[in-house]
Amino acid sequence: MNADAAPCATDEQAPLGRPRLHLRRTDSTNERARELAISGAPHGTLVTAAEQTAGRGRQGRRWSAPAGSSILMSLVLRSPPPLLPLMAAVAVCDVVGKEALIKWPNDIVVATEGPAAAPTLAKLAGILVEGRPREGWAVLGSGVNVAVRLDELPAELRPDCPAAMEPTLALLLTALQGRLGEPAEDTLRAWRSRDALLGREVAWSTGHGVAEGVDPEGRLLVALDGGGSTALSAGEVHLQRVGSV
């Protein structure tokens, strides 16, 4: 090796988005990225698509997108940090704007209407992290939810024309790069400043209470209605309407 050659970048330093596979139509960008990760694709490998027909959301939900309607991307990340879902959510908010909030664990939303204790949250984007921790890799998928009614969103949050998708993708990759390299404390501080559930009545499959933020591991802290508290590591959480149980 040439003595004057620059040293190889670590996973954390390697630029995101190279190499890139762009597909006009695919079933799932996450599935394509998983295949690449298993075959040894390097950190930062990006899969994008103009149309997605059978994408996956959290808890097995279907996540599809018509052609040209949204940014659909999945990244291969080697040696992913423990707070990757939180880092990704904050990075998306960095790009979307100050009105964007995070509904635990990783939905990007904006409050549109309703009482302060239980507003309507319109979903702007979703994040799905899949991988094989023992093999040291993860796939980070993210995309705009096309079910959002544009007239429900503030003007500054409405999707731009398709021509703006590539610049927005570049901004998102830059934001992700920065967030992946920051200390966990900075991630937690930024995430908590965007917390859509803090202080609000929430319910899940086995209980209900008041959301009290996240702990250092990214678990949702909830003060239980009957006393005590719990930390939720996964699952679906819903805002409770005022007066509901």
C-alpha positions in Angstrom: 0.0 0.0 0.0 1.3 3.5 -0.8 2.6 5.1 2.4 1.0 8.4 1.4 -2.5 6.8 1.0 -5.2 7.9 3.3 -6.2 5.3 6.0 -9.4 3.4 5.4 -12.4 5.0 7.0 -14.1 3.3 10.0 -17.7 2.4 9.7 -18.7 5.5 11.6 -16.7 7.7 9.2 -17.6 6.0 5.9 -20.0 8.2 3.9 -23.6 7.1 3.8 -25.2 6.5 0.4 -22.3 4.8 -1.4 -22.6 2.4 -3.2 -26.2 3.0 -4.2 -28.8 0.8 -5.8 -31.8 2.6 -7.2 -34.9 0.7 -8.4 -37.8 2.0 -10.3 -40.0 -0.5 -8.6 -39.5 -3.0 -5.8 -41.4 -4.9 -3.2 -39.3 -3.6 -0.2 -36.2 -1.5 -0.1 -35.5 -3.1 3.4 -35.6 -6.6 1.8 -33.2 -5.6 -0.9 -30.8 -4.0 1.6 -31.0 -7.1 3.9 -29.9 -9.2 0.9 -27.0 -6.9 0.3 -26.0 -6.9 3.9 -26.0 -10.7 4.1 -23.8 -10.8 1.0 -21.3 -8.5 2.5 -22.2 -5.0 1.3 -20.2 -2.3 3.0 -21.4 0.2 5.6 -23.4 3.0 4.0 -24.8 1.0 1.1 -28.0 2.6 0.1 -31.1 1.2 -1.6 -33.7 3.6 -2.9 -36.8 3.1 -5.0 -39.3 5.2 -6.9 -42.1 2.8 -6.0 -42.6 0.2 -3.3 -45.3 -2.5 -3.4 -44.8 -4.6 -0.3 -42.7 -2.6 2.1 -42.8 -3.5 5.8 -43.7 -1.3 8.7 -43.5 -2.0 12.4 -45.3 -5.1 13.7 -45.7 -6.6 10.2 -47.7 -3.8 8.8 -47.7 -3.3 5.0 -45.9 -0.1 3.8 -46.4 0.6 0.1 -45.9 3.8 -1.9 -47.0 4.7 -5.4 -44.4 5.8 -7.9 -42.8 9.2 -7.3 -44.8 9.9 -4.1 -42.1 9.7 -1.5 -38.5 9.1 -0.5 -38.0 5.4 0.0 -34.6 4.4 1.4 -32.8 1.7 3.3 -29.2 1.8 4.5 -26.9 -1.0 5.4 -25.1 -0.1 8.6 -22.2 -2.0 10.1 -21.6 -2.0 13.9 -24.9 0.0 14.5 -25.1 2.0 17.7 -27.7 0.9 20.4 -29.7 4.0 20.0 -30.0 3.7 16.2 -33.8 4.0 16.0 -33.7 7.2 18.1 -30.8 8.7 16.1 -32.6 8.0 12.9 -35.8 9.6 14.1 -34.0 12.8 15.2 -32.2 12.9 11.9 -35.4 12.8 10.0 -36.8 15.7 12.2 -33.6 17.7 11.5 -34.5 17.6 7.8 -38.3 17.9 8.1 -38.3 21.0 10.3 -39.1 22.4 13.7 -42.8 21.3 13.7 -41.9 17.6 13.4 -42.3 15.5 16.6 -41.4 11.9 17.4 -44.1 9.4 18.6 -42.3 6.7 20.4 -40.6 4.6 19.2 -39.9 6.0 15.8 -42.9 7.6 14.0 -42.3 11.2 12.7 -45.5 13.1 13.2 -47.0 16.6 13.4 -49.8 17.7 15.7 -52.7 18.9 13.5 -55.8 19.3 15.6 -57.6 18.3 18.8 -57.2 19.1 22.5 -53.7 19.7 23.8 -54.0 16.5 26.0 -54.7 14.4 23.0 -54.0 16.1 19.6 -54.4 14.4 16.3 -51.0 13.3 15.1 -50.5 13.1 11.3 -47.7 10.7 10.4 -45.1 12.1 8.2 -42.6 9.3 8.1 -41.8 5.9 9.6 -38.6 4.2 10.5 -37.9 0.5 10.6 -34.7 -1.0 11.9 -34.0 -4.7 11.1 -30.8 -6.7 11.3 -28.7 -9.4 12.9 -26.9 -7.9 16.0 -24.7 -11.0 16.4 -23.4 -10.5 12.9 -22.9 -6.8 13.5 -25.2 -5.2 11.0 -28.6 -3.5 10.7 -30.7 -2.2 7.9 -32.3 1.2 8.6 -35.4 1.9 6.5 -37.2 5.2 6.3 -39.9 6.7 4.1 -42.7 9.2 4.0 -46.1 7.8 4.8 -48.2 8.6 1.7 -51.5 8.3 3.7 -51.1 11.8 5.1 -53.5 14.3 3.7 -51.5 17.2 2.5 -54.1 19.8 3.5 -53.7 18.6 7.1 -50.1 19.6 7.3 -48.5 23.0 7.8 -47.3 24.5 4.5 -43.6 24.1 5.4 -44.1 20.3 6.0 -45.9 19.5 2.7 -43.8 17.3 0.4 -42.0 19.2 -2.4 -42.3 18.3 -6.0 -40.5 15.1 -7.2 -37.5 17.1 -8.4 -36.7 18.0 -4.8 -36.4 14.4 -3.7 -32.7 14.0 -4.5 -31.7 17.1 -2.6 -33.8 16.1 0.3 -32.3 12.6 0.3 -28.9 14.2 0.4 -29.8 16.3 3.4 -31.2 13.2 5.2 -28.0 11.2 4.6 -25.9 14.1 5.9 -28.2 14.4 9.0 -27.9 10.7 9.6 -24.2 10.8 9.3 -23.9 13.5 11.9 -26.3 11.8 14.3 -24.6 8.4 14.0 -21.4 10.0 15.2 -22.7 11.9 18.2 -22.6 10.9 21.9 -25.7 9.1 23.2 -26.4 12.0 25.5 -26.8 14.3 22.6 -29.2 11.9 20.9 -31.3 11.6 24.0 -31.4 15.3 24.5 -32.5 16.0 20.9 -35.1 13.1 21.0 -36.6 14.4 24.2 -37.0 17.9 22.8 -39.2 16.3 20.0 -41.2 13.9 22.2 -44.8 13.9 21.1 -46.1 11.9 24.0 -44.4 13.6 27.0 -46.9 14.3 29.8 -49.8 12.8 27.8 -52.2 9.9 28.6 -51.2 6.9 26.6 -52.5 3.3 26.3 -51.0 0.0 25.1 -52.2 -3.6 24.9 -51.8 -4.3 28.6 -52.1 -0.9 30.4 -52.3 2.8 30.4 -50.7 5.8 32.1 -48.8 9.1 31.5 -45.7 9.1 29.3 -42.7 10.5 31.0 -40.0 10.4 28.3 -37.4 7.8 27.5 -34.6 6.3 29.6 -31.0 6.0 28.5 -31.8 2.8 26.6 -34.5 4.4 24.6 -37.4 2.7 26.5 -40.6 4.7 27.0 -41.2 5.6 30.7 -44.8 5.6 31.8 -46.3 6.5 35.2 -49.1 4.0 35.7 -52.6 5.1 36.6 -52.7 2.8 39.6 -49.3 4.0 40.9 -45.7 3.0 40.1 -44.1 3.1 36.7 -43.0 0.9 33.9 -40.5 1.0 31.0 -41.7 -0.2 27.6 -39.1 -1.6 25.3 -41.4 -2.3 22.3 -45.0 -2.3 21.2 -47.7 0.0 20.0 -48.6 3.1 22.1 -51.7 5.3 21.5 -52.6 8.7 22.8 -55.8 8.5 24.9 -58.6 10.9 24.3 -59.6 13.1 27.2 -62.0 11.2 29.4 -61.3 7.8 27.9 -59.9 4.8 29.8 
